[in-house]
Amino acid sequence: MSNKYVKEIVEWILVIVVAAAAALFITEVLIVNATVPTQSMETTIMAKDRLIGSRLSYKSSDPERGDIIIFKYPDNEEVLFIKRVIGLPGEIVDIHDGNVYINGDILEEPYLTVRTEGNFGPYEVPEGHFFMMGDNRNNSADSRYWKNTYLSREGIVGKALFKYWKKFEMLNGK
């Protein structure tokens, strides 16, 4: 084999290695790519939608109420969940009469299309943790039903930025 062919093969291997390293860096450090498996976030995010989240969003700030985040399911950290932040550390979340109450005040939730059925709580959110709920409240396995009720700060993978499949749409009000 001539030097010309060896050089070309080496160049192609180098291109492939650099591309693989860049892809690994992007997916492990900058973004998270997630597929929504259930209807728990409808009508904001539909089942089988695919979305991109930022792994860097909460490196220098904390999640805010209403943020849609991607996180490790507290009862099985091998599984990624996508829900909305409802209760912040130190707050009391109570659910009754079709509404969510935070420290006794009704939480305004313009993203909901139906009222929440059932009575739940009160839940006192521990420091360093969050209370999570799906937008499709009556069909969502969320903090109300988990064995480990609260999401720890360490379990957060990223902030959902946009859906790219089945249709493109920005998330989190941006």
C-alpha positions as CSV (number, residue, x, y, z in Angstrom):
1,M,0.0,0.0,0.0
2,S,1.4,3.4,-0.9
3,N,2.0,6.3,1.5
4,K,-0.8,8.2,-0.3
5,Y,-3.4,5.6,0.8
6,V,-2.1,5.2,4.3
7,K,-2.1,9.0,4.7
8,E,-5.7,9.2,3.5
9,I,-6.8,6.4,5.8
10,V,-5.1,8.1,8.8
11,E,-6.8,11.4,7.9
12,W,-10.3,9.7,7.8
13,I,-9.7,7.9,11.1
14,L,-8.7,11.3,12.6
15,V,-11.8,12.9,11.3
16,I,-14.0,10.1,12.7
17,V,-12.3,10.2,16.1
18,V,-12.6,14.0,16.3
19,A,-16.3,13.9,15.3
20,A,-17.0,11.1,17.8
21,A,-15.2,13.1,20.6
22,A,-17.1,16.2,19.8
23,A,-20.5,14.4,19.7
24,L,-19.7,12.8,23.1
25,F,-18.7,16.1,24.6
26,I,-21.8,17.8,23.3
27,T,-24.2,15.1,24.6
28,E,-22.5,14.6,27.9
29,V,-21.6,18.2,28.9
30,L,-23.8,20.6,26.9
31,I,-27.1,19.1,26.0
32,V,-29.5,16.2,26.8
33,N,-31.6,14.6,24.1
34,A,-34.8,13.1,25.5
35,T,-37.9,11.3,24.2
36,V,-41.2,11.8,26.1
37,P,-42.6,8.3,26.7
38,T,-46.0,9.1,28.1
39,Q,-48.9,11.6,28.0
40,S,-48.0,13.1,31.4
41,M,-47.0,16.5,30.0
42,E,-49.8,16.9,27.4
43,T,-50.8,19.3,25.9
44,T,-47.4,21.1,26.4
45,I,-45.4,18.1,25.3
46,M,-47.0,15.2,23.6
47,A,-46.1,11.5,23.9
48,K,-43.2,10.5,21.6
49,D,-42.1,14.1,21.2
50,R,-38.3,14.6,21.2
51,L,-36.7,17.5,22.9
52,I,-33.3,19.0,23.7
53,G,-32.4,20.3,27.1
54,S,-29.4,22.3,28.4
55,R,-27.2,20.6,30.9
56,L,-25.7,24.0,31.8
57,S,-28.9,25.9,32.7
58,Y,-28.7,25.1,36.4
59,K,-25.0,25.2,36.9
60,S,-25.1,28.8,38.2
61,S,-28.8,29.1,39.1
62,D,-31.6,27.1,40.6
63,P,-34.8,25.9,38.8
64,E,-37.7,28.3,39.0
65,R,-41.4,27.3,39.5
66,G,-42.9,26.5,36.1
67,D,-39.6,25.3,34.5
68,I,-39.9,22.1,32.5
69,I,-36.9,20.0,33.4
70,I,-35.3,16.6,32.5
71,F,-34.3,14.6,35.5
72,K,-33.4,11.2,36.9
73,Y,-36.6,9.6,38.2
74,P,-36.1,9.5,42.0
75,D,-37.4,5.9,42.3
76,N,-35.2,4.6,39.5
77,E,-32.3,6.9,38.5
78,E,-31.7,4.9,35.3
79,V,-34.9,6.5,33.8
80,L,-35.2,10.1,32.7
81,F,-38.5,11.9,33.4
82,I,-39.8,15.3,32.1
83,K,-42.0,17.3,34.4
84,R,-42.7,20.9,35.6
85,V,-41.3,22.4,38.8
86,I,-44.2,23.1,41.1
87,G,-42.8,23.3,44.6
88,L,-39.5,24.9,45.6
89,P,-37.4,24.1,48.6
90,G,-39.0,25.1,51.9
91,E,-42.5,25.5,50.4
92,I,-45.7,23.7,51.3
93,V,-47.7,22.3,48.4
94,D,-51.3,21.3,48.9
95,I,-53.7,20.1,46.2
96,H,-57.5,20.3,46.6
97,D,-60.6,21.7,45.0
98,G,-59.0,21.4,41.5
99,N,-56.1,23.7,42.4
100,V,-52.5,23.6,43.6
101,Y,-51.7,25.8,46.6
102,I,-48.3,27.0,47.5
103,N,-48.0,28.2,51.1
104,G,-51.8,28.6,51.1
105,D,-52.0,30.7,47.9
106,I,-53.5,29.3,44.6
107,L,-50.9,28.7,42.0
108,E,-51.8,30.3,38.6
109,E,-51.1,27.7,35.9
110,P,-52.1,29.0,32.5
111,Y,-50.5,26.0,30.8
112,L,-53.1,23.6,32.2
113,T,-56.2,22.6,30.2
114,V,-58.0,20.6,32.9
115,R,-58.4,21.0,36.7
116,T,-56.5,18.7,39.0
117,E,-58.6,15.9,40.4
118,G,-58.2,14.6,43.9
119,N,-56.8,15.9,47.2
120,F,-53.1,15.5,47.9
121,G,-50.8,16.9,50.6
122,P,-49.8,18.9,52.3
123,Y,-46.2,18.3,51.2
124,E,-43.4,20.2,52.8
125,V,-40.6,20.4,50.2
126,P,-37.2,19.8,51.9
127,E,-34.2,22.1,51.3
128,G,-32.3,21.1,48.1
129,H,-35.4,19.4,46.6
130,F,-38.3,20.1,44.3
131,F,-42.0,19.0,43.9
132,M,-42.7,18.0,40.3
133,M,-45.9,17.6,38.4
134,G,-46.9,16.8,34.9
135,D,-49.2,19.2,33.0
136,N,-51.7,16.4,32.3
137,R,-52.3,16.2,36.0
138,N,-54.9,13.5,35.9
139,N,-52.7,11.2,34.0
140,S,-49.2,11.8,35.4
141,A,-46.9,9.7,37.6
142,D,-45.4,12.6,39.5
143,S,-44.3,13.6,43.0
144,R,-47.7,12.8,44.3
145,Y,-47.2,9.1,43.6
146,W,-43.4,8.5,43.9
147,K,-42.0,6.5,46.7
148,N,-39.3,9.2,47.0
149,T,-41.6,12.2,46.8
150,Y,-39.1,14.9,46.1
151,L,-36.6,15.5,43.3
152,S,-33.1,16.2,44.7
153,R,-31.1,19.0,43.1
154,E,-28.5,16.4,42.1
155,G,-31.1,14.5,40.1
156,I,-31.6,17.3,37.6
157,V,-30.1,16.6,34.2
158,G,-31.1,19.8,32.4
159,K,-33.7,22.4,31.5
160,A,-35.9,21.6,28.5
161,L,-35.3,24.1,25.7
162,F,-37.2,23.0,22.7
163,K,-39.1,20.2,21.0
164,Y,-37.7,19.2,17.6
165,W,-39.9,16.2,16.7
166,K,-42.9,15.9,15.8
167,K,-42.9,19.7,15.5
168,F,-40.4,22.4,16.5
169,E,-41.5,24.5,19.5
170,M,-39.6,26.4,22.2
171,L,-40.3,25.4,25.8
172,N,-40.1,27.1,29.2
173,G,-41.7,30.3,27.9
174,K,-38.8,31.4,25.9
